[in-house]
Amino acid sequence: MNTWVPKTKLGKMVKSGEITSINEILNRGLKIIEPEVVDMLIPGLKSDLIKIGQAKGKFGGGQRRPFRRTQKKVREGSRNTYTYLSIIGDGNGYIGIGKGSSRESMLARQRALINAKRNIQYVFRGCGDWECGCKTTHSLPFTVEGKSASIRMVLKPAPKGTGLVIGDEGKKMLKLVGIKDAWSETYGETRTRINYAYALFDALKNIKRTKIPEKYMKMGGVQ
């Protein structure tokens, strides 16, 4: 990180110590261009990949895999393009998602990770289930809905100990953001994993778009 030479105004402000919190960037609506900004302000980020592809096999398909490969016929033969969908989070309210494509698998994966850092968001958490009322941040503050293409995702708060009642790819995202208990309902063509992940991300973003009671803001660690 010491070798990072920022090129944007925001990057220079972060490197010089003028901006010391990612919340300040998000609250001011500043656009993050350099992923190093996120690396510097949120150390210890974890990353994972959404399984958006499927290996070819007998009887119509094989196992899920973390990339989607498409082919285009050109004069020289077949040209492969790889697409990855990366998610990042710190387990304490921050999550990002990004898609990357390239003719090289490793480059596509790196682009997806960079785009996820550029698209990082803060998610308010809480305990909105009437059966629990423990006043901790193990779940959601209230029911929220997100949409992407034909997929509609509904997330509901759940009492402590319920766990994550959602598909495996959804569990990855909720764990990265720090949500331990939640109910979910999905509608539409959920086999399209990219739209599924973006619908879940949209639902999490909609928590912030809703007017948040002050008690949840304090519980979530945001002043």
Helices and strands as residue ranges (DSSP letters): H 9-16, H 22-27, H 36-41, E 46-49, E 53-54, G 58-60, E 64-65, E 67-74, E 77-89, E 94-102, H 105-118, E 121-122, E 144-148, E 151-157, E 164-165, H 168-177, E 182-187, H 193-209, H 214-219
